Amino acid sequence: MNDWSYLTTVADGEPLEIEGVNVWEGKWHSTGDQPIIVPHPNYPSQRHELYPSFIEVGGKKILFAAGELSNCVWCFYVPA
């Protein structure tokens, strides 16, 4: 987990841009990497698997890890 930093927690579809790109509008591609294990932001004893993904825009890959913490609530991490 040392290679990733917590970005935010948002509701499904709530505006979120990473490097100027709305993550909900781009197609998510799996990196094929193993999931990262992170603590729940509000309940640190809970652990969640987030899957590294990327969105490609103009030949640039925007990397992030995301996972659904609970129904329609998403957590996002970005490379540190």
WOBELMO-V376091 format. One record per residue. OMEGA is omega as a letter, one per 40 degrees, with the letter a starting at -180 (none if undefined). NEAR is the number of other C-alpha atoms within 10 Angstrom. Layout:
omega->OMEGA near->NEAR
omega->OMEGA near->NEAR
//
This chain:
omega->a near->13
omega->a near->7
omega->a near->9
omega->i near->16
omega->i near->15
omega->i near->16
omega->a near->15
omega->i near->13
omega->a near->20
omega->i near->16
omega->i near->15
omega->i near->14
omega->i near->13
omega->a near->14
omega->i near->11
omega->i near->18
omega->i near->11
omega->a near->14
omega->i near->9
omega->a near->8
omega->i near->14
omega->a near->14
omega->a near->19
omega->a near->14
omega->a near->12
omega->i near->12
omega->i near->12
omega->i near->16
omega->i near->13
omega->i near->14
omega->a near->14
omega->i near->9
omega->i near->9
omega->i near->10
omega->i near->17
omega->a near->19
omega->a near->12
omega->i near->20
omega->i near->14
omega->a near->15
omega->a near->14
omega->a near->8
omega->a near->8
omega->i near->10
omega->i near->10
omega->i near->11
omega->a near->14
omega->i near->18
omega->i near->17
omega->a near->21
omega->i near->20
omega->a near->24
omega->i near->20
omega->i near->19
omega->i near->22
omega->a near->14
omega->i near->11
omega->i near->6
omega->i near->7
omega->i near->9
omega->i near->12
omega->a near->18
omega->i near->19
omega->i near->23
omega->a near->23
omega->i near->21
omega->a near->20
omega->a near->17
omega->i near->19
omega->a near->9
omega->i near->8
omega->i near->12
omega->a near->14
omega->i near->18
omega->a near->22
omega->i near->21
omega->i near->23
omega->i near->18
omega->a near->15
omega->none near->9
//
